[in-house]
Amino acid sequence: MRSRDLRLLPLAAAVWCVALFCVLVPGVAWGSAAIGGVAAVSFLCVLVWRRRGHGRRIDGGGLLVVALAAGAAVAMSAGFASPARDRIAEWDGRVVEVLADVTSSASVGQDGRLWFEAVSVGVGPPGKTAPLSAPVRIGIDPADGFDLGARIRVTGEAAATDAGERSALVLFGGDAEVIAPASGVFGAAAALRLAFIERSLRLPDPGAGLLPGLAVGDTRAVTDALTDDMRTSGLSHLTAVSGANCAIVVGAVFWLTALCGGGRMLRVVLAATALAGFVVLVTPEPSVIRAAVMAGVAMLTVLLGRPSAGAGMLSLCAVVILLADPWLAATPGFALSVVASGALILLAPPLSRGMTRWMPGPVALAIAVPLAAQLACGPIIALFAEQQSLIGIAANLLAAPAAPVATVIGLLACLAAPIPPLADLLTASAWLPAAWIATTASTTAQLPIAQLLLPAGIASALLVLLVSASLAAVLIGRRGTSSPRIARAIVLARQGAAGVLIVVLSLAGAHLVLSGPLATSTAPDGWSIAACDVGQGDALLVRSAGQVALIDTGPEPGPLSECLASLGVQRIDLLVLSHFDLDHVGGTAAVEGKVGTVLHGPTAEPADQRLIDDLAAAGARLAPASAGLRGVLGSAAWRVLWPLRDSAAFPPGNDASVVIDFAGGEVPRSLFLGDLSAEPQRMLMRSVRLGAYTVVKVAHHGSADQDAGLYDAAQATAAIFSAGADNDYGHPREETLDLLGATGAHLLRTDTQGRILLGIRDGRLQVWTERDP
């Protein structure tokens, strides 16, 4: 077997580290460039002197010189870009007009805005822009639409980004004015995409909204529920114009050309041409170009029978991309592209060979490709996201036969737009595999072991890395070696890896049993109020006579689903959405289709209305909340205390949160304050006679903006703080903890105690917590 050429990997790693340093630590770029340049020249002189004076070579000396020079070059690239970025960041917090060229496709964000990347041409106060070029991210009204290459004018509130982010400024805009639409090849590609999307959306679901994402990367028609299912099942890369899409295009053209008798050079040329056309068609934004380069290199090295050169080619591509844009070094997408492509080149072949001990070669290869990508990308995902897909490999195997068919036929349908009958036929043909993928995602995402939730960060990344490395070591198997010492070390390493997997599988099995068949055994029967541990957000349950109310849904569906399962809650009779911030409604997908009545606060954004409309479409009855509204839950009574009907004093948001209380029916008299700040708390005190409460859910996760008079009046026996561990806001604040402690309340915190349950037994309040604080 030909050995891999890994000599350029240190070069890529060094350049990546320098790029990270320069973009994360502002102001060091030119100093780093000077140090790297001087070091490169000095070491080059030493090499020449050693070679001429002594006839000796320094092993790896040439590579070190190249690495130093490349590091200096990437630092210079960051240095040249920094002044413009600094100038545009000075508009932070001000209303600004931006004239910009669109450089990416658009997608609807969680705030309902249409978000896209652009490069500014002019920036300034409204009506007075001055020339300035820097990368920006713009959010506008979703009713507007345009394509890559268009020049637009947007006015909105600007916010400077943190160090390391690729965009130097974020603009929260309103309407966008198109100064010049996309033209030339970009305009033609936009027309083809639009025609294909319109044809796709005339087809039924599932599959209609997903097809444009699979073929041309346009995900605007994909529902939020399907997006969550694709992410949970590990299939979201199929709609992100990732390396998988690009690899499908390269592989399909390469195979078809070979089938027609084309030589190797013709196959390479046609595959590269097709890949370039695909990039233009799906909009050549930086992420697409990056994925195309990485996947193209990886696929061609494999298809040409030169996998030994793949790592070197990939390293050079990474270096060139970082030289062009050093800020990519800090983006998860770039890391995932590089690592996934590297896994295809370096890890998939030995995994496939190792698994042939138990299965036929073609099956082993089919499993090895998604497995290698997941093992390599898992630690990176754990750095930035809480979700780890546990059924990604199985879901990818099920979707694998359909993905290339949907992509290739969808692309042909897009290109056939000038011939409507042919385009209709191809679009309908591509719908079937797209529907298969959508069904696969929805089905696998509902499995009890679909995903694992870990707190994002270095600790989780190291844990995932350990498990991934252990699994790879066991599957790859023993490699032949002539050294007994190395052979013994390999055996010991495999035994250690097997031990790690046994421990992990044992813990996973125990967790599966406790969160599945025995889920409710971990919760006492007598609870009537539950505060779910959903991170930095609210999700609280009230239960009376078999009926359940849920007050807010937390930031993500996963933690809420686990909490509901552990408490045996399958239906929500009353869902209270206090307001529409993400930390209060982000997990709503977990209860969609399981809700009787939705009691909601005032809406402000189109996304707010879409959320409650989706709940209504799934069978829920909608009821806008305002002070004075009353009802029953089982044998308990509830009433809405805030917001006041038709009040203009407090706009939708925190200060117009729905405040609700419950009493009776074995439910402790309880008050849930949403995210009210001190001023509306004082207004609430003047408009309602509160009296004493047994339980109070402290407003806004225990922020410092509280009214002491309200809590003095409530005289709570227990005060619940719903906050995430080590959150960035410092919630709950020490002064608020002191404030509630001074009233005599027993302090309960989800960030330190996990899930909290309360109930009444023999006339006394009982409290159960998941862990000791």
Secondary structure, DSSP 4 states (H G I P E B T S, - for coil): -PPP--TTHHHHHHHHHHHHHHHHSTT-HHHHHHHHHHHHHHHHHHHHHHHHHH----TTHHHHHHHHHHHHHHHHHHHHHHHHHHHHHTTTTSEEEEEEEE-S--EE-TTS-EEEEEEEEEEESTT--EE---EEEEEE-TT----TT-EEEEEEEEEEPPTT-S-SEEEEEEEEEEEE---HHHHHHHHHHHHHHHHHHTSPTTTTTHHHHHHH---TTS-HHHHHHHHHTT-GGGGTT-HHHHHHHHHHHHHHHHHTT--HHHHHHHHHHHHHHHHHHT---HHHHHHHHHHHHHHHHHHTT-GGGHHHHHHHHHHHHHHH-GGGGG-HHHHHHHHHHHIIIIIHHHHHHHHTTTS-HHHHHHHHHHHHHHHHHHHHHHHH-SEEESSHHHHHHHHTTHHHHHHHHHHHHHHTTTSHHHHHHHHHHHHHHHHHHHHHHHHHHTSTTSEEE--SSHHHHHHHHHHHHHHHHHHH-PPP-S-HHHHHHHHHHHHHHHHHHHHHHHHHHHHHHHHTTTGGGGS-TT-SEEE---SSS--EEEEETTEEEEE---S-HHHHHHHHHHTT---EEEEEE----HHHHTTGGGTTTSEEEEEE----SHHHHHHHHHHHHTTPEEEE--TT-EEEETTEEEEEEESPTT--SS-SSGGG--EEEEEETTEEEEEE-TT--HHHHHHHHHHS-----SEEE-GGGG-S---HHHHHHH--SEEEE---TT-TT-PSPHHHHHHHHHTTPEEEEHHHH-SEEEEEETTEEEEEESS--
